[in-house]
Amino acid sequence: MLEASRRLGVARGTVQSRLDRMEAAGVVTSWGPAVDVAALGWPVSAFATLEITQAHGHLPVSEHLRGIPEVLEAHTITGGADLMVRLVARSNADLQRVIDEVVASPSVVRASTVIVLATEIAPRVQPLLT
């Protein structure tokens, strides 16, 4: 708070009040650190699109994916697939294990995976704030 107050040229209480309002409004969703998963031992990143059975909806697949630590994100999407999943693995061979876990759900009909070669733009929101 003190550093933000100094940089912004406003009182510490003003900074705290503004941050409290942004947190209450859901603008600030986390105070956790940014973590580099590659540095933690998962250098392989991939995206998978999943086609699922329509009879039971997304919930069974979402619950299944929550149980796989290497699944970092999952989003329902439009288009030919139903879900987009971001995965990490320790190696390409380990990625096969992760994919096998993902498709082990009886609700997953088909998966298509692409491996990330390089991250050109990391996840960001800063440009939206200016």
C-alpha positions as CSV (number, residue, x, y, z in Angstrom):
1,M,0.0,0.0,0.0
2,L,2.8,2.4,0.9
3,E,4.5,1.9,-2.5
4,A,1.3,2.3,-4.4
5,S,0.6,5.4,-2.4
6,R,4.0,6.8,-3.1
7,R,3.9,6.1,-6.9
8,L,0.3,7.4,-7.3
9,G,0.9,10.5,-5.1
10,V,-2.2,9.8,-3.0
11,A,-2.7,8.9,0.7
12,R,-2.4,5.3,1.8
13,G,-6.0,5.3,2.9
14,T,-7.1,6.4,-0.5
15,V,-5.2,3.5,-2.2
16,Q,-6.7,1.0,0.4
17,S,-10.2,2.4,-0.2
18,R,-10.0,2.1,-4.0
19,L,-8.6,-1.4,-3.8
20,D,-11.3,-2.4,-1.3
21,R,-14.0,-1.1,-3.7
22,M,-12.4,-2.9,-6.7
23,E,-12.3,-6.2,-4.7
24,A,-15.9,-5.8,-3.6
25,A,-17.0,-5.1,-7.2
26,G,-15.1,-8.3,-8.5
27,V,-12.6,-6.3,-10.5
28,V,-9.7,-7.6,-8.4
29,T,-10.1,-11.4,-8.0
30,S,-6.9,-12.5,-6.5
31,W,-3.9,-11.2,-4.6
32,G,-1.8,-14.3,-5.2
33,P,1.5,-14.4,-7.0
34,A,2.0,-15.1,-10.7
35,V,3.5,-18.5,-10.9
36,D,5.6,-19.9,-13.9
37,V,4.5,-23.5,-14.2
38,A,7.5,-24.3,-16.5
39,A,9.8,-23.2,-13.6
40,L,7.9,-25.6,-11.3
41,G,8.6,-28.5,-13.6
42,W,5.7,-28.5,-16.2
43,P,7.4,-27.0,-19.3
44,V,5.0,-28.4,-21.9
45,S,1.8,-26.5,-22.5
46,A,-1.0,-27.5,-24.7
47,F,-4.6,-26.6,-25.6
48,A,-7.2,-29.3,-26.2
49,T,-10.7,-29.0,-27.6
50,L,-13.2,-31.5,-26.4
51,E,-16.3,-32.7,-28.0
52,I,-18.7,-34.1,-25.4
53,T,-21.9,-36.2,-25.3
54,Q,-24.8,-33.8,-25.2
55,A,-27.1,-36.0,-23.0
56,H,-25.5,-34.9,-19.7
57,G,-24.2,-31.4,-20.4
58,H,-20.9,-29.9,-19.4
59,L,-21.1,-30.6,-15.6
60,P,-19.8,-34.2,-15.6
61,V,-16.8,-33.3,-17.8
62,S,-16.0,-30.2,-15.8
63,E,-16.1,-32.2,-12.5
64,H,-13.8,-34.8,-14.1
65,L,-11.4,-32.1,-15.3
66,R,-11.2,-30.5,-11.9
67,G,-9.7,-33.7,-10.6
68,I,-6.7,-33.5,-13.0
69,P,-4.1,-31.1,-11.6
70,E,-2.5,-30.5,-15.0
71,V,-5.7,-28.9,-16.3
72,L,-5.2,-25.2,-15.6
73,E,-8.3,-23.9,-17.3
74,A,-11.4,-25.1,-19.0
75,H,-13.9,-23.0,-21.0
76,T,-17.2,-23.8,-22.8
77,I,-16.8,-22.6,-26.3
78,T,-18.8,-22.1,-29.5
79,G,-17.9,-23.9,-32.8
80,G,-17.3,-27.5,-33.5
81,A,-16.0,-28.4,-30.0
82,D,-17.7,-27.9,-26.7
83,L,-14.8,-27.2,-24.3
84,M,-11.3,-25.6,-24.6
85,V,-8.8,-26.8,-22.0
86,R,-5.4,-25.5,-21.2
87,L,-3.0,-28.3,-20.1
88,V,0.5,-28.6,-18.8
89,A,2.8,-31.6,-18.6
90,R,6.4,-32.5,-17.6
91,S,7.3,-33.8,-21.1
92,N,5.7,-34.7,-24.4
93,A,5.4,-38.3,-23.1
94,D,3.8,-37.0,-19.9
95,L,1.3,-34.9,-22.1
96,Q,0.1,-38.2,-23.5
97,R,-0.7,-39.4,-19.9
98,V,-2.6,-36.1,-19.2
99,I,-4.6,-36.4,-22.4
100,D,-5.4,-40.0,-21.6
101,E,-6.7,-38.8,-18.2
102,V,-8.8,-36.1,-19.9
103,V,-10.4,-38.4,-22.4
104,A,-11.1,-41.1,-19.7
105,S,-14.4,-39.3,-18.9
106,P,-17.2,-41.3,-20.6
107,S,-18.7,-38.0,-21.6
108,V,-15.7,-37.0,-23.7
109,V,-16.3,-38.2,-27.3
110,R,-13.3,-36.7,-29.0
111,A,-10.2,-34.5,-28.2
112,S,-8.0,-32.5,-30.4
113,T,-4.7,-31.2,-28.9
114,V,-2.2,-28.6,-30.0
115,I,1.2,-28.1,-28.3
116,V,2.4,-24.6,-27.5
117,L,5.8,-23.9,-29.1
118,A,6.2,-20.4,-27.6
119,T,4.1,-17.9,-25.8
120,E,4.2,-14.7,-27.7
121,I,1.8,-12.8,-25.4
122,A,1.4,-14.1,-21.9
123,P,-2.0,-13.7,-20.1
124,R,-2.5,-10.0,-19.4
125,V,-5.1,-7.4,-18.5
126,Q,-2.8,-4.3,-18.1
127,P,-3.6,-2.9,-21.6
128,L,-7.3,-2.8,-20.7
129,L,-6.6,-0.7,-17.6
130,T,-5.0,2.3,-19.5
